[in-house]
Amino acid sequence: MSAQHASTSATGSGADQHDHLPKVDIKPLLSRLWPLGHPEPVSPDEIAQAISYFFTNQVSDVQAGSLLMCLHFTGLDRQAEVLQKTAAAMLKSAAKIDSEALRAVVEKRGRKEGEYHGGLCDIVGTGGDSHNTFNISTTSSILASSLLLLSKHGNKASTSKSGSADLLACMIPRSPQISRVRPDTISSLYASSNYGFLFAPVFHPGMRYVAPIRRQLPWRTIFNLVGPLANPVDLHSSPTSPSLLEARMIGVARKDLGPVFSTALHLAGAQKALVVCGEEDLDEISCAGNTLCWRLTPGNAKPEHFVLHPSDFGLPAHPLSTVSPGKEPTENAAILAKILNNEMPEDDPILHFVLINTAALFVVSGICEADTSDMGFGDDGQVIKERGPGGGRWKEGVRRARWAITSGEAARQWKAFVDVTNGFSE
């Protein structure tokens, strides 16, 4: 089944479900956006409201494109409150998930340990860093599912050869049916697997109206940035209840976006988050040198800024050229399979790259705060309590990431995901 058909079934209506809605004229708002200096500046709420009409096909293509261009060239699409409000509008328009049913499954299956409370976690990058590295966040998400419940929000490639969805579709001997993970099947998925891949077109069906406009523009738009902030399981039972999405790690491709994203997450009420940008403007924790970090932790009024280096994880640095194969999805899928099957040499640069990013997600989740360890077969129980920059137990994260591979637990969770999704009906 195609992504569009999946999107349609997720919402229960055809592609013309919004045809009866009146068009919305945003020309008055556009006139206040440009030129700069209008006596009545446009507020973040007004921008988010205008964009919300994109998802119901109520704004003409010309005006929608004009708004995206104005936001880009005024820099408003790189302001924290604009991103936070727009992400909230995107989530409001997302395909509806039964949050109570999902919460019940998460509470039953989530493995609480240390300061990890068993909630859902995500690791994602904005893309656009032009480094064309291996699919680090996707691979790290699978390894992390050995101990955490993962809700990897992803899509097909837009700026690289191999997007997360492209990679997973090439896995052998059997690939998962990612378009069958829908609001009506997501609870069943987590009843059987720690891993979930949330294919963006299924959970954000309104984006199908935006895609043709984005393709005609030569610039990156606000949607390149807001996607990582709009994970569809970022759900609250009430305004004061915790989100189902307990922890997340987001990579940004420009250093100036670090404070923007961490502030946007803080405004949205995120309690556990790490925003990272490699010194090379890389949207991952770099294996080559320093990485700028902004971390949100429970009870802290503002993000903490610090710098990480591979040595903080107990690993050597590797040039990006050794982890940027620029390969097709089929080739990257073969690398991922080797990692899951524990067939990569222990000193392989790509393996180290994956380990440090997986380790960071473990740290952000709070699981590394446990002073004892009983992960299962192959765990020596020797917790590494050494703390590094930002107070994180980064080396303990690597210990757990290595265990995910050597124990076979990450591979088992991956197989469960593949089996469950292939069992779902179209």
C-alpha positions in Angstrom: 0.0 0.0 0.0 1.3 3.4 -0.9 2.1 6.1 1.7 -0.8 8.2 0.4 -3.3 5.3 0.8 -1.9 4.6 4.3 -2.5 8.3 5.1 -6.0 8.1 3.8 -6.9 5.0 5.8 -5.4 6.5 8.9 -7.7 9.5 8.8 -10.7 7.5 7.5 -11.4 9.7 4.5 -10.3 10.2 1.0 -7.9 12.8 -0.4 -10.8 15.2 -1.0 -12.0 15.2 2.7 -11.2 18.9 3.0 -12.8 20.0 -0.3 -15.9 21.4 1.4 -13.9 23.7 3.6 -13.7 27.4 2.5 -10.4 28.8 1.3 -8.6 31.1 3.7 -7.0 34.3 2.4 -3.7 35.0 4.2 -2.9 38.0 2.0 -3.3 40.5 5.0 -0.9 38.4 7.1 1.6 38.3 4.2 1.5 42.1 3.8 2.5 42.5 7.5 5.4 40.0 7.1 7.1 41.9 4.3 8.6 44.4 4.1 10.0 44.3 7.7 9.1 47.0 10.1 5.3 46.8 9.9 3.6 48.6 12.8 1.7 45.4 13.6 4.3 42.5 13.6 2.9 39.1 12.9 2.9 36.9 16.1 4.0 33.3 16.4 0.4 32.3 17.0 -0.7 33.9 13.8 2.0 32.2 11.8 1.1 28.8 13.3 -2.6 29.5 12.7 -1.9 30.3 9.0 0.2 27.2 8.6 -2.6 25.0 10.2 -4.7 25.8 7.2 -2.1 24.2 5.0 -3.0 20.8 6.5 -6.7 21.2 5.5 -5.9 22.5 2.0 -7.5 25.8 2.7 -4.6 28.1 1.5 -3.8 28.6 -2.2 -0.5 27.2 -3.4 0.7 30.7 -4.3 0.0 32.1 -0.8 1.3 29.0 0.9 4.6 29.3 -1.0 4.7 33.0 -0.3 4.4 32.4 3.4 7.1 29.8 3.4 9.4 32.2 1.5 8.7 35.1 3.8 9.4 33.0 6.9 12.7 31.8 5.4 14.0 35.2 4.3 12.9 37.1 7.4 14.4 34.3 9.6 11.1 33.9 11.4 11.2 30.2 10.7 14.3 29.9 12.9 12.7 31.5 16.0 12.0 29.2 18.9 8.4 30.3 19.6 7.4 30.1 15.9 8.8 26.5 15.7 7.1 25.5 18.9 3.7 26.9 17.9 3.9 25.5 14.4 4.9 22.0 15.8 1.8 22.2 18.1 -0.4 23.1 15.1 1.1 20.2 13.2 0.4 17.8 16.1 -3.2 19.1 16.4 -3.7 18.2 12.7 -2.0 14.8 12.9 -3.9 11.5 12.6 -5.6 10.8 16.0 -4.1 8.2 18.2 -6.0 6.7 21.1 -3.6 8.1 23.7 -5.2 6.2 26.7 -4.9 2.8 25.0 -1.3 3.6 24.0 -0.5 4.9 27.5 -1.8 1.6 29.0 0.5 -0.5 26.8 3.5 1.8 27.5 2.9 1.6 31.2 2.7 -2.2 31.1 5.7 -2.8 28.8 8.1 0.1 29.6 11.1 -1.1 31.6 11.7 1.4 34.4 15.4 1.7 35.4 17.4 4.5 37.0 15.6 7.7 36.1 14.0 6.2 33.0 10.3 5.8 33.6 9.5 3.5 30.8 8.1 6.1 28.3 8.6 6.5 24.6 11.8 7.9 23.2 13.0 9.4 19.8 16.3 10.2 18.1 16.1 12.3 15.0 18.0 14.8 12.9 16.9 17.8 10.8 19.0 16.7 7.9 20.5 19.2 5.5 24.1 18.9 6.8 25.4 17.9 3.4 27.8 15.3 5.0 25.9 12.3 3.7 26.9 10.2 6.6 25.6 6.7 7.4 22.0 6.5 8.8 23.2 7.0 12.4 20.0 8.1 14.2 17.9 5.2 12.6 20.6 2.6 13.6 20.9 4.1 17.1 17.1 4.0 17.5 17.1 0.3 16.9 20.0 -0.4 19.3 18.3 1.8 21.9 15.1 -0.3 21.7 17.0 -3.1 23.5 16.3 -1.1 26.7 13.9 1.7 25.8 10.6 2.0 24.0 11.4 3.7 20.8 9.1 5.8 18.6 11.4 6.8 15.7 9.7 9.5 13.7 11.0 9.4 10.1 10.5 9.8 6.4 12.0 9.2 3.0 15.2 11.0 2.0 14.8 14.7 1.0 18.4 15.9 1.2 20.4 12.7 1.2 20.6 9.4 -0.7 19.3 7.3 2.1 16.5 8.4 4.4 15.4 6.4 7.4 12.3 5.0 5.6 14.4 4.2 2.5 16.9 2.3 4.6 14.3 0.2 6.5 12.5 -0.7 3.2 15.8 -2.3 2.0 16.4 -4.6 5.0 16.7 -8.3 4.3 15.6 -11.1 4.5 12.4 -9.3 5.2 11.6 -5.6 5.5 9.1 -4.1 7.9 5.8 -2.7 6.6 6.2 0.8 8.0 3.0 2.2 6.4 1.0 -0.4 8.4 2.0 1.3 11.6 -1.0 3.5 12.0 -3.0 5.1 14.8 -5.2 2.0 14.8 -2.3 -0.5 15.1 0.3 1.4 17.2 -0.9 0.1 20.5 -0.7 -3.5 19.2 2.8 -2.8 17.9 4.1 -1.8 21.3 2.4 -4.8 22.9 4.9 -7.0 21.1 7.9 -4.9 20.3 10.0 -2.1 21.9 10.6 -0.6 18.5 8.3 1.5 16.5 8.9 3.5 13.3 6.3 6.2 12.7 6.3 7.0 9.0 5.6 10.7 8.8 3.1 10.6 5.8 0.9 8.2 7.7 0.7 10.3 10.9 0.8 13.7 9.2 -1.6 13.2 6.3 -2.1 16.9 5.9 1.5 17.3 4.7 0.4 15.8 1.4 -1.0 19.2 0.5 2.3 20.9 1.4 4.7 18.5 -0.4 4.1 19.7 -4.0 4.8 23.3 -2.9 8.0 22.4 -1.1 9.3 20.6 -4.1 8.9 23.7 -6.2 10.9 25.9 -3.8 14.8 25.9 -4.0 15.1 26.7 -0.3 14.7 24.7 2.9 11.5 25.7 4.6 10.1 25.7 8.2 8.9 22.1 7.6 12.5 20.9 7.4 12.9 22.1 11.0 9.5 21.5 12.5 9.2 17.8 11.7 11.6 16.6 14.4 9.5 18.7 16.9 6.3 17.0 15.8 6.6 13.4 16.9 2.9 12.1 16.8 3.3 10.3 20.1 4.0 13.6 21.9 0.6 13.3 23.6 -0.7 14.4 26.9 -3.8 13.1 28.8 -4.3 16.5 30.2 -2.4 19.9 30.1 -0.5 19.0 33.3 0.2 15.3 32.5 3.5 14.1 31.2 3.9 13.4 27.5 4.0 9.8 26.3 7.3 10.9 24.6 9.5 10.8 27.7 12.9 11.6 26.1 14.3 12.7 22.7 17.5 13.6 21.1 17.5 16.0 18.1 20.4 16.7 15.8 20.5 20.1 14.0 22.7 21.0 11.0 23.6 24.5 12.1 25.1 25.6 15.4 22.9 28.6 15.7 19.8 26.3 15.7 20.9 24.6 18.9 19.6 27.3 21.3 16.6 27.7 19.1 15.6 24.0 19.3 16.3 23.7 23.0 14.2 26.7 23.7 11.4 25.5 21.5 11.4 22.1 23.4 11.5 23.9 26.7 8.5 26.1 25.6 6.6 22.9 24.6 7.2 21.5 28.1 9.8 18.8 27.2 11.5 17.5 30.4 14.3 15.2 28.9 15.9 16.3 25.7 19.3 16.8 24.1 19.9 19.0 21.1 23.2 18.4 19.3 25.3 19.8 16.5 28.7 18.5 15.5 31.3 21.2 15.1 31.3 20.5 11.4 27.6 21.5 11.3 26.6 17.8 11.6 23.2 16.8 12.8 24.5 14.0 15.0 27.1 13.7 17.8 30.3 13.9 15.8 32.8 11.0 15.8 35.4 13.4 14.4 35.7 16.0 17.1 33.6 18.3 19.3 29.8 18.4 19.4 27.9 21.3 20.9 25.1 20.2 23.2 22.0 21.8 24.8 20.3 19.5 27.4 17.0 19.8 29.1 16.6 17.9 32.4 13.6 17.7 34.8 13.5 20.6 37.2 15.9 22.9 35.3 14.6 26.2 34.3 16.7 26.5 31.1 18.8 24.2 28.9 22.4 23.5 29.9 25.1 24.0 27.3 28.3 21.9 27.1 30.6 20.2 24.6 31.1 16.5 24.0 34.0 14.7 22.4 34.4 11.0 21.4 36.9 10.7 24.2 34.1 11.4 26.7 32.6 8.2 25.6 35.9 6.3 25.9 36.3 6.1 22.1 38.8 7.5 19.6 37.9 10.2 17.1 37.5 9.3 13.4 37.4 11.6 10.4 34.0 12.1 8.9 35.3 10.7 5.6 35.5 7.3 7.2 31.7 7.3 8.1 30.3 9.1 5.0 30.1 6.4 2.5 27.4 8.2 0.5 25.9 4.8 -0.2 22.5 3.8 -1.6 19.9 2.5 0.9 20.6 -1.1 0.0 24.2 -0.7 0.9 23.5 1.1 4.1 20.9 -1.7 5.0 23.7 -4.2 4.7 25.9 -2.2 7.1 23.0 -2.0 9.6 22.4 -5.7 9.3 26.1 -6.3 10.1 25.9 -4.1 13.2 22.7 -5.9 14.4 24.3 -9.3 13.8 27.5 -8.2 15.7 29.6 -8.7 12.6 31.3 -5.3 12.6 34.9 -5.1 13.8 35.0 -3.5 17.3 37.2 -0.6 16.1 35.1 0.2 13.0 34.5 4.0 12.7 30.8 3.6 11.7 30.2 1.3 14.7 31.8 3.9 17.1 29.7 6.6 15.5 26.6 4.6 16.2 27.7 3.7 19.7 28.2 7.3 20.8 24.9 8.4 19.5 23.1 5.5 21.1 24.9 6.1 24.3 23.7 9.7 24.4 20.1 8.7 24.0 20.5 6.2 26.9 21.9 9.1 29.0 19.1 11.5 28.1 16.5 8.8 28.9 17.9 8.6 32.5 18.6 4.8 32.3 22.3 5.4 32.9 21.5 6.8 36.3 20.9 3.3 37.7 23.7 2.3 40.1 23.1 -1.4 39.5 22.7 -3.3 36.2 20.8 -6.4 35.2 20.1 -6.0 31.5 20.1 -9.8 30.9 22.4 -12.3 29.2 25.9 -11.0 28.8 25.6 -8.1 31.2 28.6 -8.1 33.7 26.7 -5.7 35.9 29.7 -3.4 36.2 28.1 0.1 36.0 30.5 2.8 34.9 29.6 5.7 37.2 32.2 8.2 35.8 30.5 11.4 34.8 31.6 13.6 31.9 30.5 17.0 30.4 27.0 18.0 31.5 27.1 15.4 34.3 26.3 12.5 32.0 27.5 8.9 32.3 28.5 8.8 28.7 30.8 5.8 29.1 28.0 3.8 30.8 25.9 4.6 27.8 28.5 3.0 25.5 28.6 0.0 27.7 24.8 -0.4 27.4 25.0 0.2 23.6 27.6 -2.5 23.2 25.5 -4.9 25.2 22.5 -4.2 22.9 24.6 -5.6 20.1 26.5 -8.4 21.7 23.5 -9.8 23.6 21.4 -9.9 20.5 18.7 -7.9 22.2 18.6 -5.1 19.6 18.3 -7.7 16.8 15.5 -9.5 18.7 13.5 -6.2 19.0 14.1 -5.5 15.4 12.8 -8.9 14.4 9.8 -8.4 16.5 9.1 -5.1 14.8 9.4 -6.7 11.4 7.2 -9.7 12.3 4.5 -7.6 13.9 4.2 -5.0 11.0 4.1 -7.8 8.4 1.2 -9.2 10.4 -0.8 -6.0 10.2 -3.4 -5.8 7.5 -3.1 -3.2 4.7 
